[in-house]
Amino acid sequence: MPGVVLIDRALLFAEGLLGRSGINWQIANAKFFSPVGPGEALSFTLEVRGGGAIAFRVGAAGRDVASGSLTVPAA
């Protein structure tokens, strides 16, 4: 699965966590640790951090797949 799809899902889950949609997110950082094969179940963990940042972690089959941080740029 391409990393961009993992990021897209993390963005959608972050919007759901905040109860808002259409947020203009900025990807502060992202790391990809392991490829995801067809049919693998993914788990997403999100945590709100200081300053409105949201940290995310993606796991599959007991291993870390990706992690990163999302922010909303100041207007």
PDB file of N, CA, C and O in Angstrom:
ATOM      1  N   MET A   1       0.855  -1.166   0.000  1.00  0.00           N
ATOM      2  CA  MET A   1       0.000   0.000   0.000  1.00  0.00           C
ATOM      3  C   MET A   1       0.906   1.236   0.000  1.00  0.00           C
ATOM      4  O   MET A   1       1.834   1.324   0.804  1.00  0.00           O
ATOM      5  N   PRO A   2       0.645   2.169  -0.881  1.00  0.00           N
ATOM      6  CA  PRO A   2       1.467   3.394  -0.928  1.00  0.00           C
ATOM      7  C   PRO A   2       1.348   4.217   0.363  1.00  0.00           C
ATOM      8  O   PRO A   2       0.292   4.272   0.992  1.00  0.00           O
ATOM      9  N   GLY A   3       2.446   4.843   0.727  1.00  0.00           N
ATOM     10  CA  GLY A   3       2.473   5.677   1.926  1.00  0.00           C
ATOM     11  C   GLY A   3       1.449   6.796   1.889  1.00  0.00           C
ATOM     12  O   GLY A   3       0.908   7.177   2.927  1.00  0.00           O
ATOM     13  N   VAL A   4       1.175   7.330   0.696  1.00  0.00           N
ATOM     14  CA  VAL A   4       0.212   8.423   0.587  1.00  0.00           C
ATOM     15  C   VAL A   4      -1.182   7.971   1.047  1.00  0.00           C
ATOM     16  O   VAL A   4      -1.950   8.779   1.569  1.00  0.00           O
ATOM     17  N   VAL A   5      -1.505   6.710   0.861  1.00  0.00           N
ATOM     18  CA  VAL A   5      -2.803   6.193   1.305  1.00  0.00           C
ATOM     19  C   VAL A   5      -2.838   6.119   2.840  1.00  0.00           C
ATOM     20  O   VAL A   5      -3.858   6.432   3.454  1.00  0.00           O
ATOM     21  N   LEU A   6      -1.740   5.712   3.446  1.00  0.00           N
ATOM     22  CA  LEU A   6      -1.669   5.685   4.908  1.00  0.00           C
ATOM     23  C   LEU A   6      -1.841   7.088   5.481  1.00  0.00           C
ATOM     24  O   LEU A   6      -2.558   7.281   6.463  1.00  0.00           O
ATOM     25  N   ILE A   7      -1.179   8.065   4.863  1.00  0.00           N
ATOM     26  CA  ILE A   7      -1.297   9.459   5.317  1.00  0.00           C
ATOM     27  C   ILE A   7      -2.734   9.953   5.141  1.00  0.00           C
ATOM     28  O   ILE A   7      -3.279  10.614   6.026  1.00  0.00           O
ATOM     29  N   ASP A   8      -3.346   9.634   3.998  1.00  0.00           N
ATOM     30  CA  ASP A   8      -4.731  10.058   3.745  1.00  0.00           C
ATOM     31  C   ASP A   8      -5.669   9.515   4.817  1.00  0.00           C
ATOM     32  O   ASP A   8      -6.529  10.242   5.316  1.00  0.00           O
ATOM     33  N   ARG A   9      -5.511   8.255   5.169  1.00  0.00           N
ATOM     34  CA  ARG A   9      -6.354   7.668   6.217  1.00  0.00           C
ATOM     35  C   ARG A   9      -6.095   8.346   7.562  1.00  0.00           C
ATOM     36  O   ARG A   9      -7.035   8.611   8.312  1.00  0.00           O
ATOM     37  N   ALA A  10      -4.835   8.627   7.871  1.00  0.00           N
ATOM     38  CA  ALA A  10      -4.511   9.306   9.129  1.00  0.00           C
ATOM     39  C   ALA A  10      -5.162  10.688   9.171  1.00  0.00           C
ATOM     40  O   ALA A  10      -5.659  11.104  10.217  1.00  0.00           O
ATOM     41  N   LEU A  11      -5.163  11.405   8.036  1.00  0.00           N
ATOM     42  CA  LEU A  11      -5.809  12.725   7.973  1.00  0.00           C
ATOM     43  C   LEU A  11      -7.313  12.610   8.234  1.00  0.00           C
ATOM     44  O   LEU A  11      -7.880  13.403   8.986  1.00  0.00           O
ATOM     45  N   LEU A  12      -7.945  11.631   7.618  1.00  0.00           N
ATOM     46  CA  LEU A  12      -9.391  11.455   7.821  1.00  0.00           C
ATOM     47  C   LEU A  12      -9.714  11.084   9.266  1.00  0.00           C
ATOM     48  O   LEU A  12     -10.680  11.591   9.836  1.00  0.00           O
ATOM     49  N   PHE A  13      -8.913  10.206   9.856  1.00  0.00           N
ATOM     50  CA  PHE A  13      -9.136   9.834  11.259  1.00  0.00           C
ATOM     51  C   PHE A  13      -8.891  11.028  12.180  1.00  0.00           C
ATOM     52  O   PHE A  13      -9.592  11.189  13.178  1.00  0.00           O
ATOM     53  N   ALA A  14      -7.903  11.866  11.856  1.00  0.00           N
ATOM     54  CA  ALA A  14      -7.625  13.055  12.668  1.00  0.00           C
ATOM     55  C   ALA A  14      -8.808  14.024  12.623  1.00  0.00           C
ATOM     56  O   ALA A  14      -9.180  14.600  13.645  1.00  0.00           O
ATOM     57  N   GLU A  15      -9.396  14.203  11.440  1.00  0.00           N
ATOM     58  CA  GLU A  15     -10.575  15.063  11.332  1.00  0.00           C
ATOM     59  C   GLU A  15     -11.729  14.500  12.150  1.00  0.00           C
ATOM     60  O   GLU A  15     -12.454  15.253  12.801  1.00  0.00           O
ATOM     61  N   GLY A  16     -11.903  13.190  12.122  1.00  0.00           N
ATOM     62  CA  GLY A  16     -12.944  12.558  12.925  1.00  0.00           C
ATOM     63  C   GLY A  16     -12.684  12.742  14.416  1.00  0.00           C
ATOM     64  O   GLY A  16     -13.615  12.966  15.189  1.00  0.00           O
ATOM     65  N   LEU A  17     -11.419  12.646  14.817  1.00  0.00           N
ATOM     66  CA  LEU A  17     -11.048  12.832  16.212  1.00  0.00           C
ATOM     67  C   LEU A  17     -11.394  14.239  16.691  1.00  0.00           C
ATOM     68  O   LEU A  17     -11.862  14.428  17.813  1.00  0.00           O
ATOM     69  N   LEU A  18     -11.157  15.223  15.823  1.00  0.00           N
ATOM     70  CA  LEU A  18     -11.443  16.617  16.174  1.00  0.00           C
ATOM     71  C   LEU A  18     -12.894  17.012  15.914  1.00  0.00           C
ATOM     72  O   LEU A  18     -13.342  18.064  16.371  1.00  0.00           O
ATOM     73  N   GLY A  19     -13.631  16.174  15.182  1.00  0.00           N
ATOM     74  CA  GLY A  19     -15.023  16.489  14.865  1.00  0.00           C
ATOM     75  C   GLY A  19     -15.160  17.610  13.845  1.00  0.00           C
ATOM     76  O   GLY A  19     -16.164  18.322  13.830  1.00  0.00           O
ATOM     77  N   ARG A  20     -14.155  17.766  12.994  1.00  0.00           N
ATOM     78  CA  ARG A  20     -14.175  18.793  11.938  1.00  0.00           C
ATOM     79  C   ARG A  20     -13.685  18.169  10.647  1.00  0.00           C
ATOM     80  O   ARG A  20     -12.864  17.252  10.664  1.00  0.00           O
ATOM     81  N   SER A  21     -14.189  18.668   9.527  1.00  0.00           N
ATOM     82  CA  SER A  21     -13.713  18.171   8.233  1.00  0.00           C
ATOM     83  C   SER A  21     -13.181  19.336   7.404  1.00  0.00           C
ATOM     84  O   SER A  21     -13.417  20.503   7.718  1.00  0.00           O
ATOM     85  N   GLY A  22     -12.462  18.997   6.346  1.00  0.00           N
ATOM     86  CA  GLY A  22     -11.933  20.012   5.444  1.00  0.00           C
ATOM     87  C   GLY A  22     -10.788  20.819   6.029  1.00  0.00           C
ATOM     88  O   GLY A  22     -10.564  21.957   5.617  1.00  0.00           O
ATOM     89  N   ILE A  23     -10.069  20.258   6.969  1.00  0.00           N
ATOM     90  CA  ILE A  23      -8.950  20.963   7.600  1.00  0.00           C
ATOM     91  C   ILE A  23      -7.771  20.986   6.623  1.00  0.00           C
ATOM     92  O   ILE A  23      -7.493  19.994   5.948  1.00  0.00           O
ATOM     93  N   ASN A  24      -7.095  22.110   6.557  1.00  0.00           N
ATOM     94  CA  ASN A  24      -5.917  22.266   5.705  1.00  0.00           C
ATOM     95  C   ASN A  24      -4.684  21.793   6.484  1.00  0.00           C
ATOM     96  O   ASN A  24      -3.950  22.606   7.046  1.00  0.00           O
ATOM     97  N   TRP A  25      -4.465  20.485   6.513  1.00  0.00           N
ATOM     98  CA  TRP A  25      -3.392  19.892   7.303  1.00  0.00           C
ATOM     99  C   TRP A  25      -2.023  20.148   6.698  1.00  0.00           C
ATOM    100  O   TRP A  25      -1.881  20.348   5.491  1.00  0.00           O
ATOM    101  N   GLN A  26      -1.031  20.136   7.555  1.00  0.00           N
ATOM    102  CA  GLN A  26       0.364  20.131   7.136  1.00  0.00           C
ATOM    103  C   GLN A  26       0.979  18.866   7.748  1.00  0.00           C
ATOM    104  O   GLN A  26       0.766  18.572   8.924  1.00  0.00           O
ATOM    105  N   ILE A  27       1.731  18.135   6.952  1.00  0.00           N
ATOM    106  CA  ILE A  27       2.407  16.941   7.464  1.00  0.00           C
ATOM    107  C   ILE A  27       3.742  17.404   8.024  1.00  0.00           C
ATOM    108  O   ILE A  27       4.664  17.733   7.277  1.00  0.00           O
ATOM    109  N   ALA A  28       3.835  17.423   9.346  1.00  0.00           N
ATOM    110  CA  ALA A  28       5.060  17.889   9.996  1.00  0.00           C
ATOM    111  C   ALA A  28       6.189  16.889   9.779  1.00  0.00           C
ATOM    112  O   ALA A  28       7.330  17.282   9.537  1.00  0.00           O
ATOM    113  N   ASN A  29       5.876  15.604   9.864  1.00  0.00           N
ATOM    114  CA  ASN A  29       6.854  14.556   9.564  1.00  0.00           C
ATOM    115  C   ASN A  29       6.119  13.247   9.362  1.00  0.00           C
ATOM    116  O   ASN A  29       5.006  13.056   9.850  1.00  0.00           O
ATOM    117  N   ALA A  30       6.758  12.359   8.640  1.00  0.00           N
ATOM    118  CA  ALA A  30       6.205  11.023   8.413  1.00  0.00           C
ATOM    119  C   ALA A  30       7.362  10.060   8.180  1.00  0.00           C
ATOM    120  O   ALA A  30       8.319  10.374   7.472  1.00  0.00           O
ATOM    121  N   LYS A  31       7.257   8.895   8.782  1.00  0.00           N
ATOM    122  CA  LYS A  31       8.260   7.851   8.604  1.00  0.00           C
ATOM    123  C   LYS A  31       7.541   6.558   8.255  1.00  0.00           C
ATOM    124  O   LYS A  31       6.491   6.237   8.812  1.00  0.00           O
ATOM    125  N   PHE A  32       8.125   5.833   7.330  1.00  0.00           N
ATOM    126  CA  PHE A  32       7.556   4.563   6.888  1.00  0.00           C
ATOM    127  C   PHE A  32       8.570   3.467   7.205  1.00  0.00           C
ATOM    128  O   PHE A  32       9.712   3.511   6.748  1.00  0.00           O
ATOM    129  N   PHE A  33       8.136   2.482   7.996  1.00  0.00           N
ATOM    130  CA  PHE A  33       9.049   1.469   8.515  1.00  0.00           C
ATOM    131  C   PHE A  33       8.968   0.128   7.796  1.00  0.00           C
ATOM    132  O   PHE A  33       9.970  -0.576   7.677  1.00  0.00           O
ATOM    133  N   SER A  34       7.784  -0.224   7.321  1.00  0.00           N
ATOM    134  CA  SER A  34       7.573  -1.565   6.792  1.00  0.00           C
ATOM    135  C   SER A  34       6.480  -1.533   5.734  1.00  0.00           C
ATOM    136  O   SER A  34       5.476  -0.843   5.913  1.00  0.00           O
ATOM    137  N   PRO A  35       6.651  -2.269   4.631  1.00  0.00           N
ATOM    138  CA  PRO A  35       5.586  -2.296   3.621  1.00  0.00           C
ATOM    139  C   PRO A  35       4.337  -3.012   4.137  1.00  0.00           C
ATOM    140  O   PRO A  35       4.399  -3.856   5.031  1.00  0.00           O
ATOM    141  N   VAL A  36       3.217  -2.647   3.547  1.00  0.00           N
ATOM    142  CA  VAL A  36       1.927  -3.274   3.879  1.00  0.00           C
ATOM    143  C   VAL A  36       1.483  -4.074   2.671  1.00  0.00           C
ATOM    144  O   VAL A  36       1.399  -3.548   1.561  1.00  0.00           O
ATOM    145  N   GLY A  37       1.198  -5.348   2.894  1.00  0.00           N
ATOM    146  CA  GLY A  37       0.772  -6.220   1.800  1.00  0.00           C
ATOM    147  C   GLY A  37      -0.738  -6.221   1.628  1.00  0.00           C
ATOM    148  O   GLY A  37      -1.469  -5.736   2.491  1.00  0.00           O
ATOM    149  N   PRO A  38      -1.198  -6.765   0.514  1.00  0.00           N
ATOM    150  CA  PRO A  38      -2.638  -6.849   0.254  1.00  0.00           C
ATOM    151  C   PRO A  38      -3.356  -7.629   1.361  1.00  0.00           C
ATOM    152  O   PRO A  38      -2.893  -8.682   1.801  1.00  0.00           O
ATOM    153  N   GLY A  39      -4.475  -7.096   1.790  1.00  0.00           N
ATOM    154  CA  GLY A  39      -5.308  -7.779   2.770  1.00  0.00           C
ATOM    155  C   GLY A  39      -4.866  -7.640   4.216  1.00  0.00           C
ATOM    156  O   GLY A  39      -5.542  -8.157   5.106  1.00  0.00           O
ATOM    157  N   GLU A  40      -3.757  -6.962   4.485  1.00  0.00           N
ATOM    158  CA  GLU A  40      -3.319  -6.787   5.870  1.00  0.00           C
ATOM    159  C   GLU A  40      -4.220  -5.793   6.593  1.00  0.00           C
ATOM    160  O   GLU A  40      -4.537  -4.729   6.061  1.00  0.00           O
ATOM    161  N   ALA A  41      -4.624  -6.142   7.793  1.00  0.00           N
ATOM    162  CA  ALA A  41      -5.433  -5.239   8.618  1.00  0.00           C
ATOM    163  C   ALA A  41      -4.504  -4.207   9.257  1.00  0.00           C
ATOM    164  O   ALA A  41      -3.429  -4.542   9.753  1.00  0.00           O
ATOM    165  N   LEU A  42      -4.937  -2.962   9.234  1.00  0.00           N
ATOM    166  CA  LEU A  42      -4.152  -1.867   9.803  1.00  0.00           C
ATOM    167  C   LEU A  42      -4.824  -1.332  11.056  1.00  0.00           C
ATOM    168  O   LEU A  42      -6.051  -1.334  11.163  1.00  0.00           O
ATOM    169  N   SER A  43      -4.021  -0.877  11.995  1.00  0.00           N
ATOM    170  CA  SER A  43      -4.554  -0.180  13.162  1.00  0.00           C
ATOM    171  C   SER A  43      -3.923   1.207  13.207  1.00  0.00           C
ATOM    172  O   SER A  43      -2.715   1.361  13.025  1.00  0.00           O
ATOM    173  N   PHE A  44      -4.750   2.202  13.448  1.00  0.00           N
ATOM    174  CA  PHE A  44      -4.298   3.587  13.543  1.00  0.00           C
ATOM    175  C   PHE A  44      -4.484   4.067  14.974  1.00  0.00           C
ATOM    176  O   PHE A  44      -5.551   3.896  15.565  1.00  0.00           O
ATOM    177  N   THR A  45      -3.444   4.666  15.519  1.00  0.00           N
ATOM    178  CA  THR A  45      -3.494   5.259  16.841  1.00  0.00           C
ATOM    179  C   THR A  45      -3.179   6.740  16.686  1.00  0.00           C
ATOM    180  O   THR A  45      -2.155   7.104  16.108  1.00  0.00           O
ATOM    181  N   LEU A  46      -4.062   7.597  17.205  1.00  0.00           N
ATOM    182  CA  LEU A  46      -3.851   9.040  17.128  1.00  0.00           C
ATOM    183  C   LEU A  46      -3.846   9.626  18.523  1.00  0.00           C
ATOM    184  O   LEU A  46      -4.554   9.157  19.414  1.00  0.00           O
ATOM    185  N   GLU A  47      -3.036  10.658  18.699  1.00  0.00           N
ATOM    186  CA  GLU A  47      -2.919  11.323  19.994  1.00  0.00           C
ATOM    187  C   GLU A  47      -2.787  12.826  19.767  1.00  0.00           C
ATOM    188  O   GLU A  47      -1.919  13.279  19.020  1.00  0.00           O
ATOM    189  N   VAL A  48      -3.653  13.586  20.416  1.00  0.00           N
ATOM    190  CA  VAL A  48      -3.575  15.048  20.324  1.00  0.00           C
ATOM    191  C   VAL A  48      -2.416  15.511  21.198  1.00  0.00           C
ATOM    192  O   VAL A  48      -2.308  15.136  22.365  1.00  0.00           O
ATOM    193  N   ARG A  49      -1.561  16.327  20.612  1.00  0.00           N
ATOM    194  CA  ARG A  49      -0.390  16.860  21.316  1.00  0.00           C
ATOM    195  C   ARG A  49      -0.548  18.361  21.486  1.00  0.00           C
ATOM    196  O   ARG A  49      -1.512  18.949  20.995  1.00  0.00           O
ATOM    197  N   GLY A  50       0.384  18.974  22.170  1.00  0.00           N
ATOM    198  CA  GLY A  50       0.360  20.416  22.390  1.00  0.00           C
ATOM    199  C   GLY A  50       0.354  21.195  21.089  1.00  0.00           C
ATOM    200  O   GLY A  50       0.901  20.751  20.079  1.00  0.00           O
ATOM    201  N   GLY A  51      -0.268  22.356  21.127  1.00  0.00           N
ATOM    202  CA  GLY A  51      -0.322  23.222  19.951  1.00  0.00           C
ATOM    203  C   GLY A  51      -1.234  22.716  18.856  1.00  0.00           C
ATOM    204  O   GLY A  51      -1.187  23.215  17.732  1.00  0.00           O
ATOM    205  N   GLY A  52      -2.071  21.728  19.165  1.00  0.00           N
ATOM    206  CA  GLY A  52      -3.014  21.220  18.169  1.00  0.00           C
ATOM    207  C   GLY A  52      -2.434  20.167  17.242  1.00  0.00           C
ATOM    208  O   GLY A  52      -3.125  19.718  16.328  1.00  0.00           O
ATOM    209  N   ALA A  53      -1.188  19.759  17.447  1.00  0.00           N
ATOM    210  CA  ALA A  53      -0.598  18.710  16.612  1.00  0.00           C
ATOM    211  C   ALA A  53      -1.236  17.365  16.950  1.00  0.00           C
ATOM    212  O   ALA A  53      -1.685  17.135  18.073  1.00  0.00           O
ATOM    213  N   ILE A  54      -1.263  16.499  15.970  1.00  0.00           N
ATOM    214  CA  ILE A  54      -1.765  15.145  16.178  1.00  0.00           C
ATOM    215  C   ILE A  54      -0.693  14.164  15.723  1.00  0.00           C
ATOM    216  O   ILE A  54      -0.271  14.172  14.567  1.00  0.00           O
ATOM    217  N   ALA A  55      -0.265  13.324  16.649  1.00  0.00           N
ATOM    218  CA  ALA A  55       0.687  12.263  16.331  1.00  0.00           C
ATOM    219  C   ALA A  55      -0.104  11.036  15.906  1.00  0.00           C
ATOM    220  O   ALA A  55      -1.143  10.722  16.488  1.00  0.00           O
ATOM    221  N   PHE A  56       0.398  10.341  14.881  1.00  0.00           N
ATOM    222  CA  PHE A  56      -0.263   9.113  14.457  1.00  0.00           C
ATOM    223  C   PHE A  56       0.748   7.978  14.350  1.00  0.00           C
ATOM    224  O   PHE A  56       1.935   8.186  14.102  1.00  0.00           O
ATOM    225  N   ARG A  57       0.228   6.771  14.548  1.00  0.00           N
ATOM    226  CA  ARG A  57       1.038   5.560  14.399  1.00  0.00           C
ATOM    227  C   ARG A  57       0.164   4.535  13.699  1.00  0.00           C
ATOM    228  O   ARG A  57      -1.013   4.373  14.023  1.00  0.00           O
ATOM    229  N   VAL A  58       0.760   3.844  12.730  1.00  0.00           N
ATOM    230  CA  VAL A  58       0.049   2.807  11.978  1.00  0.00           C
ATOM    231  C   VAL A  58       0.742   1.477  12.243  1.00  0.00           C
ATOM    232  O   VAL A  58       1.966   1.375  12.154  1.00  0.00           O
ATOM    233  N   GLY A  59      -0.040   0.473  12.565  1.00  0.00           N
ATOM    234  CA  GLY A  59       0.500  -0.856  12.819  1.00  0.00           C
ATOM    235  C   GLY A  59      -0.202  -1.905  11.985  1.00  0.00           C
ATOM    236  O   GLY A  59      -1.335  -1.716  11.542  1.00  0.00           O
ATOM    237  N   ALA A  60       0.491  -3.020  11.777  1.00  0.00           N
ATOM    238  CA  ALA A  60      -0.082  -4.166  11.066  1.00  0.00           C
ATOM    239  C   ALA A  60       0.633  -5.422  11.540  1.00  0.00           C
ATOM    240  O   ALA A  60       1.863  -5.466  11.572  1.00  0.00           O
ATOM    241  N   ALA A  61      -0.122  -6.425  11.902  1.00  0.00           N
ATOM    242  CA  ALA A  61       0.431  -7.721  12.294  1.00  0.00           C
ATOM    243  C   ALA A  61       1.517  -7.597  13.359  1.00  0.00           C
ATOM    244  O   ALA A  61       2.550  -8.262  13.281  1.00  0.00           O
ATOM    245  N   GLY A  62       1.277  -6.741  14.357  1.00  0.00           N
ATOM    246  CA  GLY A  62       2.201  -6.611  15.474  1.00  0.00           C
ATOM    247  C   GLY A  62       3.467  -5.825  15.195  1.00  0.00           C
ATOM    248  O   GLY A  62       4.389  -5.840  16.011  1.00  0.00           O
ATOM    249  N   ARG A  63       3.536  -5.136  14.063  1.00  0.00           N
ATOM    250  CA  ARG A  63       4.721  -4.339  13.752  1.00  0.00           C
ATOM    251  C   ARG A  63       4.309  -2.911  13.421  1.00  0.00           C
ATOM    252  O   ARG A  63       3.187  -2.663  12.978  1.00  0.00           O
ATOM    253  N   ASP A  64       5.221  -1.982  13.639  1.00  0.00           N
ATOM    254  CA  ASP A  64       4.987  -0.593  13.245  1.00  0.00           C
ATOM    255  C   ASP A  64       5.181  -0.464  11.746  1.00  0.00           C
ATOM    256  O   ASP A  64       6.165  -0.953  11.190  1.00  0.00           O
ATOM    257  N   VAL A  65       4.237   0.197  11.099  1.00  0.00           N
ATOM    258  CA  VAL A  65       4.282   0.400   9.654  1.00  0.00           C
ATOM    259  C   VAL A  65       4.681   1.837   9.328  1.00  0.00           C
ATOM    260  O   VAL A  65       5.489   2.076   8.431  1.00  0.00           O
ATOM    261  N   ALA A  66       4.107   2.792  10.065  1.00  0.00           N
ATOM    262  CA  ALA A  66       4.391   4.202   9.807  1.00  0.00           C
ATOM    263  C   ALA A  66       4.061   5.017  11.052  1.00  0.00           C
ATOM    264  O   ALA A  66       3.327   4.570  11.933  1.00  0.00           O
ATOM    265  N   SER A  67       4.619   6.217  11.103  1.00  0.00           N
ATOM    266  CA  SER A  67       4.273   7.162  12.163  1.00  0.00           C
ATOM    267  C   SER A  67       4.534   8.559  11.644  1.00  0.00           C
ATOM    268  O   SER A  67       5.221   8.746  10.640  1.00  0.00           O
ATOM    269  N   GLY A  68       3.974   9.541  12.341  1.00  0.00           N
ATOM    270  CA  GLY A  68       4.188  10.915  11.939  1.00  0.00           C
ATOM    271  C   GLY A  68       3.414  11.882  12.802  1.00  0.00           C
ATOM    272  O   GLY A  68       2.846  11.527  13.835  1.00  0.00           O
ATOM    273  N   SER A  69       3.415  13.125  12.337  1.00  0.00           N
ATOM    274  CA  SER A  69       2.739  14.198  13.067  1.00  0.00           C
ATOM    275  C   SER A  69       2.076  15.128  12.071  1.00  0.00           C
ATOM    276  O   SER A  69       2.647  15.467  11.035  1.00  0.00           O
ATOM    277  N   LEU A  70       0.861  15.534  12.406  1.00  0.00           N
ATOM    278  CA  LEU A  70       0.064  16.440  11.577  1.00  0.00           C
ATOM    279  C   LEU A  70      -0.159  17.735  12.342  1.00  0.00           C
ATOM    280  O   LEU A  70      -0.368  17.716  13.555  1.00  0.00           O
ATOM    281  N   THR A  71      -0.114  18.853  11.639  1.00  0.00           N
ATOM    282  CA  THR A  71      -0.414  20.147  12.246  1.00  0.00           C
ATOM    283  C   THR A  71      -1.320  20.948  11.336  1.00  0.00           C
ATOM    284  O   THR A  71      -1.441  20.665  10.145  1.00  0.00           O
ATOM    285  N   VAL A  72      -1.951  21.945  11.913  1.00  0.00           N
ATOM    286  CA  VAL A  72      -2.754  22.886  11.147  1.00  0.00           C
ATOM    287  C   VAL A  72      -1.949  24.176  11.090  1.00  0.00           C
ATOM    288  O   VAL A  72      -1.682  24.773  12.133  1.00  0.00           O
ATOM    289  N   PRO A  73      -1.553  24.625   9.890  1.00  0.00           N
ATOM    290  CA  PRO A  73      -0.755  25.853   9.803  1.00  0.00           C
ATOM    291  C   PRO A  73      -1.504  27.050  10.364  1.00  0.00           C
ATOM    292  O   PRO A  73      -2.726  27.142  10.245  1.00  0.00           O
ATOM    293  N   ALA A  74      -0.762  27.964  10.976  1.00  0.00           N
ATOM    294  CA  ALA A  74      -1.360  29.194  11.498  1.00  0.00           C
ATOM    295  C   ALA A  74      -1.897  30.021  10.339  1.00  0.00           C
ATOM    296  O   ALA A  74      -1.288  30.078   9.271  1.00  0.00           O
ATOM    297  N   ALA A  75      -3.026  30.651  10.554  1.00  0.00           N
ATOM    298  CA  ALA A  75      -3.665  31.448   9.478  1.00  0.00           C
ATOM    299  C   ALA A  75      -2.942  32.748   9.258  1.00  0.00           C
ATOM    300  O   ALA A  75      -3.338  33.537   8.399  1.00  0.00           O
TER     301      ALA A  75
END
